[in-house]
Amino acid sequence: MTDAVIRPARPEDAAALGVLGRQTFIDTFVAGFGIPYPAGDLSAFLDAGFSPETIATKLSEPGAAWWVADRDGELLAFSNAGPNTLPHPDGRASHAELRRLYVGKQAQGLGLGTQLLKIALEWMEAHTDGPLWIGVWSGNDKAQKLYAAYGFEKAGEYQYPVGRWLDDEFILRRG
């Protein structure tokens, strides 16, 4: 195990969350899965989604929650949940969505992802009036199996934009 502490994210975590999120996206989807994003699209997506300003805004979003795995001031992983934004006909903003569950490459295998998932699911159950939702890349079998173990089932598909590139994603639902 690790001596990391799971805690709510704080405003001063915004820059470190941006760095971790950006690197984890690259490690997972570019290096790991080999998705051939055009360089301009990838750069625009990463710059827009993981800038300190964007993360700071998202950290203060009403009805959303963030948690980090912190080891001596170094962020190793994070999760984020909030009002559902997935494009499913049964989905409502009053339902809860797990938006991100990112574990840095150096921290994989330590159980942090599962800890963060359990905390997020508990929070989601307390902050929804309907089912729970997750969007996951269609090629990420490991994540799909993890979510299935927690009762999520495929409920639909959509395309997630990374710049002008569109990833095929599955919409998962529980409840």
C-alpha positions as CSV (number, residue, x, y, z in Angstrom):
1,M,0.0,0.0,0.0
2,T,1.0,3.6,0.1
3,D,1.1,6.3,2.7
4,A,-1.1,8.6,0.5
5,V,-4.0,10.3,2.1
6,I,-7.3,10.7,0.3
7,R,-8.8,14.1,1.0
8,P,-11.1,16.6,-0.7
9,A,-9.3,18.7,-3.3
10,R,-8.6,22.3,-2.4
11,P,-8.3,25.4,-4.6
12,E,-4.6,25.4,-4.2
13,D,-4.5,22.0,-5.8
14,A,-5.6,23.4,-9.2
15,A,-2.2,23.6,-10.9
16,A,-1.1,20.2,-9.6
17,L,-4.4,18.6,-10.7
18,G,-3.9,20.1,-14.2
19,V,-0.4,18.7,-14.5
20,L,-1.5,15.2,-13.2
21,G,-4.7,15.2,-15.4
22,R,-2.8,16.2,-18.5
23,Q,0.0,13.6,-18.0
24,T,-2.4,10.8,-17.1
25,F,-4.5,11.5,-20.2
26,I,-1.4,11.3,-22.3
27,D,0.0,8.2,-20.5
28,T,-3.4,6.4,-20.8
29,F,-4.9,7.3,-24.1
30,V,-1.9,8.3,-26.3
31,A,1.0,6.1,-24.9
32,G,-1.2,3.3,-23.4
33,F,-4.0,2.9,-25.9
34,G,-2.2,4.4,-28.9
35,I,-5.1,6.7,-30.0
36,P,-3.7,8.7,-32.9
37,Y,-5.0,12.1,-31.9
38,P,-3.9,14.8,-34.3
39,A,-1.3,16.9,-32.5
40,G,-3.3,20.1,-32.8
41,D,-6.5,18.6,-31.5
42,L,-4.7,16.9,-28.6
43,S,-2.9,20.1,-27.6
44,A,-6.1,22.2,-27.8
45,F,-8.0,19.6,-25.7
46,L,-5.2,19.4,-23.0
47,D,-4.7,23.1,-22.9
48,A,-8.4,23.8,-22.5
49,G,-9.2,21.0,-20.1
50,F,-6.2,21.0,-17.8
51,S,-5.1,24.6,-17.4
52,P,-4.9,25.8,-13.8
53,E,-7.7,28.3,-14.5
54,T,-10.0,25.6,-15.9
55,I,-9.4,23.3,-13.0
56,A,-9.9,26.1,-10.5
57,T,-13.2,26.9,-12.1
58,K,-14.2,23.2,-12.0
59,L,-13.1,22.9,-8.3
60,S,-15.6,25.6,-7.4
61,E,-18.5,24.2,-9.5
62,P,-21.7,24.0,-7.4
63,G,-22.9,20.5,-6.8
64,A,-19.5,18.9,-7.8
65,A,-16.9,17.2,-5.6
66,W,-13.2,16.4,-6.1
67,W,-10.9,14.1,-4.1
68,V,-7.2,13.6,-4.4
69,A,-4.7,11.0,-3.2
70,D,-1.9,13.1,-1.7
71,R,1.5,11.8,-0.6
72,D,3.5,14.4,1.2
73,G,2.2,17.2,-1.0
74,E,2.4,15.2,-4.3
75,L,-0.9,14.4,-6.0
76,L,-0.9,10.8,-7.2
77,A,-4.6,10.4,-8.3
78,F,-7.9,12.1,-8.3
79,S,-11.6,11.7,-8.9
80,N,-14.4,14.1,-9.7
81,A,-18.2,13.7,-9.6
82,G,-21.0,16.1,-10.1
83,P,-24.3,16.7,-11.9
84,N,-24.8,14.4,-14.9
85,T,-23.7,15.8,-18.2
86,L,-23.9,12.6,-20.3
87,P,-26.1,12.8,-23.4
88,H,-28.5,10.0,-22.6
89,P,-32.3,10.4,-23.0
90,D,-32.9,9.1,-19.4
91,G,-30.1,11.3,-17.9
92,R,-30.9,14.3,-15.9
93,A,-28.6,17.0,-14.3
94,S,-30.1,16.0,-10.9
95,H,-28.4,12.6,-11.4
96,A,-24.8,12.1,-10.4
97,E,-21.9,11.4,-12.8
98,L,-18.4,10.2,-12.1
99,R,-16.6,12.5,-14.5
100,R,-13.0,11.6,-13.9
101,L,-11.0,8.9,-12.1
102,Y,-7.3,9.4,-12.9
103,V,-4.4,7.5,-11.4
104,G,-0.9,8.7,-12.3
105,K,1.3,6.1,-13.9
106,Q,3.7,6.0,-10.9
107,A,0.7,5.3,-8.5
108,Q,-1.1,2.5,-10.5
109,G,-1.5,-0.7,-8.6
110,L,-1.6,0.9,-5.2
111,G,-5.3,0.7,-4.8
112,L,-5.9,4.4,-5.0
113,G,-8.3,4.2,-7.9
114,T,-10.5,1.8,-6.0
115,Q,-10.4,4.0,-2.9
116,L,-11.3,7.1,-4.9
117,L,-14.0,5.3,-6.7
118,K,-15.6,4.1,-3.5
119,I,-15.6,7.6,-2.0
120,A,-17.0,9.1,-5.2
121,L,-19.8,6.5,-5.4
122,E,-20.8,7.1,-1.8
123,W,-20.9,10.8,-2.5
124,M,-22.9,10.2,-5.7
125,E,-25.5,8.1,-4.0
126,A,-26.0,10.9,-1.5
127,H,-26.3,13.6,-4.2
128,T,-28.7,12.1,-6.8
129,D,-32.4,11.6,-7.3
130,G,-31.8,8.9,-9.9
131,P,-29.3,6.5,-11.4
132,L,-25.5,7.1,-11.3
133,W,-23.7,7.7,-14.6
134,I,-20.2,7.2,-16.0
135,G,-18.8,7.8,-19.5
136,V,-15.9,5.5,-20.4
137,W,-13.8,5.1,-23.6
138,S,-15.1,2.1,-25.6
139,G,-11.6,0.6,-25.8
140,N,-10.9,0.7,-22.0
141,D,-11.8,-2.8,-21.0
142,K,-10.1,-2.6,-17.7
143,A,-12.2,0.4,-16.6
144,Q,-15.4,-1.1,-17.9
145,K,-14.7,-4.3,-15.9
146,L,-14.0,-2.2,-12.8
147,Y,-17.3,-0.3,-13.1
148,A,-19.2,-3.5,-13.9
149,A,-18.0,-4.9,-10.6
150,Y,-19.7,-1.9,-8.9
151,G,-23.0,-2.6,-10.7
152,F,-22.7,-0.3,-13.8
153,E,-24.1,-1.5,-17.1
154,K,-23.8,-0.1,-20.6
155,A,-26.8,2.1,-21.3
156,G,-25.7,3.9,-24.5
157,E,-22.9,5.4,-26.6
158,Y,-21.8,8.8,-27.5
159,Q,-18.8,10.6,-29.0
160,Y,-16.5,12.6,-26.8
161,P,-14.6,15.4,-28.5
162,V,-10.8,15.7,-28.2
163,G,-10.4,18.7,-30.3
164,R,-12.1,17.8,-33.6
165,W,-11.3,14.1,-33.0
166,L,-14.3,12.1,-31.7
167,D,-13.7,9.2,-29.3
168,D,-16.3,6.5,-29.2
169,E,-17.5,6.3,-25.6
170,F,-19.9,4.1,-23.7
171,I,-22.4,5.5,-21.2
172,L,-22.7,3.3,-18.1
173,R,-25.5,3.5,-15.6
174,R,-26.2,2.1,-12.2
175,G,-29.6,2.1,-10.5
